Amino acid sequence: MKKTFTYLRTLLVGLMAVTATGTAWAEVTPFSESYSSTSDATGWISSVSGRFTPVILNESDNYYLSVQQNTRDNNGCVVTGSILSGKAAAGDDFTLMFDMRIGSSNDQNPVVVDFKDAANAATIFSLTATGKNVTTWIVNGTSTQVTLPSSGPNSTTDGTAITGITWCSYKITRSGKYTYVTITNKSTGVDILERSVIGGTSDTGGLGNIVFTTKRKHANFAIDNIVLREIESGDVPASTPTTCTVKFQDALGNTLKDNATINTLAGNSVNANDYIAHFYANGNKYIYVSGNTTITAAEDAASNVITLVFSEAGTWTYSIKAIDNEEAELKVVTTGTQFEGDSKTAFFTKAFFKDGTWYETSSGASGASYYSFALTEGTPSKNVTYSSTTDIDYFFECEDLTIVTKRDDGSSPERASNGAAVRLGSGGYIYTSTLSAGKYTLKLNCNNPNSGNPTFGIMIWDGENLTPTGKTIVKDVASVANYAEVSTAEICIPEGMALALQNNTPWNSNASLDYIILQRTGAATIPATITSAKWATLYTDYALDFSGVDGLTAYTATINGSTVELTPVTDVPAGTGVVLQGEADTYNIPVIASSSTAQGDLKGSTSEGTTADGTQYILALNGEGNAQFGPATSETTIAAGKAYLVVSSGASRLNVVFGETTGIKSIEAQEAQEGIYNLQGQRVAKAQNGLYIVNGKKAIVK
């Protein structure tokens, strides 16, 4: 039915006739706003500066309020208009009329327009887009839906040219506890929604703010010709408002959950199909069986009853069994229950250890991500094939939040291989249980719900401190937003230490970690090769212990004027360069958790070579076979894992001198005595390469 409305463009004066159902305002303050050419956007604000800024626009000499989206249009915000707030108090009856057009084109979240009640809590009238890039809107969160004319996606980008979206006229009447709505397409004059009694409205009544909520661009909004007045004759339909009660019962008449109420008019057909979906109550699931779903509403609300009958759903028990390649059962890895008709996803672990053997599966969804399948009544159990493997020495499910150190905005459980993962905030880290000493390669299964490349620093964790290994693990951008396995180079782990992965990704790229697989590749040692020159340098990211390495002496080096002082050491911290002396051989140096030895001045890198610029001095031998440091030729590359000094003096060479240890000093303090003593002051039968006290005097044995 075509409706024609006359909109007041100036302040209304005088009392309007009030219907029998209306309540007169204590103080009549009719309101209108037509956004004339002199109007501005006063009373409208955006929650974020520069996003969907309220502006006054003009089309064909018609001024209206809209939102400008030409800055930060890939993000949303909330636009609030307070122009109606307080114009109708709680409990007042009123009629509100306005013209509005909204483009529901939105490639992320549904757009919402709310007219709040006097308490700015519940809504008097709301429209919510049913999805993304759609033109169908939900009225007040109920089953009532309308299709509003719109030009669809990409109608505008900045809010200044939205002529493709048709204006609609809205008339909202609040009378007592009932709210009536008529929506008319202005271009055709056809009523889209007529005189409906809408559910979900506020019990408080009155008027508060207008709120427009959106995300992403193209979600246009424009409003004009706003009129608020008392109820006039004809605003309220002649039919008597009434209600219909929907009851939820079992076959014996027992009530299963609270009744639902449908607002309607006498004579209207009321359909309860929106209420026959299954529901959960008291730990059970209930499925619709029968009941009268449609009635014609009578004036007497007590006679308007729809009774829906539900039955209790069955419960299914399921299990997931691990079988080997010969289909022999290895173990039950998962068991549980589900309700009849539910879509149940069951998870199982990537790997497990049994009877001295590791088993691993490649079954499941999304490649190397989480693993799941949907169960039905006919498949109470599921077999998953696992193969024995020698590629696993340690397996760790990352969602064990008891061993996660997190930021306040960070770690939370998510679904992954066996039902959960852990999502780390920037700076948060997760650590394994303690490990046996050895070299390991690491495989990490992770995803990234945002953009970028998740990057994790790999460190040693002693229960209190993190020690960087200099190695990282990075998820390739090609697999962003999907779970995938990524691997590292060898990592050396001391005895009794744990491995820690720290999220070095920016705050907006938090990654979810699923599982860690470690494969042991060797002993926890670092090789050091001595050539026939009997001298070498070494730089490593690990703390090292030289005390038990026969035939090899390690020194830290400190620049002292024009000389380099070598101090013999038995252990060194991570990130320390040392000079080595010994017979030609390859020595395996044990990795330790930490060392308090002074590091000295030697520099180096384990990840890549260093290009010399004339300030790097490297170890060399003079013509007499003695060690010294001289400048590396500019533009040459000092190999990774080798140590050097940084010298700015320009000296042609730095001669080596040997420092003293407590053991040497203690021996020299004694009377001269015959015998051979090492740097710890211990008598030895034979001097090998290095610095010794022989018959009370310092001597270098080569």
Salt bridges, closest charged atoms under 4 A:
GLU59 OE2 - ARG101 NH2 2.75
ASP99 OD2 - LYS186 NZ 2.81
GLU232 OE2 - ARG229 NE 3.51
ASP235 OD1 - LYS171 NZ 2.62
ASP235 OD2 - ARG229 NH1 2.74
ASP342 OD1 - LYS285 NZ 2.57
GLU360 OE2 - LYS350 NZ 3.44
ASP409 OD1 - ARG407 NE 2.85
GLU414 OE2 - ARG423 NH1 3.90
GLU485 OE2 - LYS350 NZ 3.87
GLU485 OE1 - LYS443 NZ 3.88
GLU583 OE2 - LYS534 NZ 3.54
GLU660 OE2 - LYS698 NZ 3.07
